[in-house]
């Protein structure tokens, strides 16, 4: 499994960014997909996850601001981040989970939000 994340960068507080994660998975539509983030010195935290059936779950700090979605035909999962805050600054990792094949992580993409 290979996960290629893109779309990170620099944004101002209150702005928006959209992350994309392209997955090289032949059975993508059976995977739970998600986004996690990590700040140096802190544990990696869940940002948002989406099941293979489209059910979503969000971390408390991003609920109402971020939206996760997936397009199975393109083997891609997205994270739309609105109303960004400086506290959203982190490396964002794409996550794929299968009961059969386990867990995989992407290489991470940096998101920096300036105040």
C-alpha angles and dihedrals in degrees: 000000000000123000119193114194124195141162102071122131144110124326136168122243109276092027132112140240133180122214123201130197120194114199129203094212122132091202096042092143091065095055131094106226131198153156126242130178137206136196118200110271094017135091121263110261133202114252102174140336133194125197126223087260093052100257112147137205128186138198113252093245094057101035109128094014104061129054126196121201139164138209107202093189088063097036088234137132123196137201117201109197117196132178091020120203130202086247088066089069107120145105108282119213129199114226132200125188131188129173087219103039103027130223130332132185133205124227096261133246125228120240117189122184118193123205 
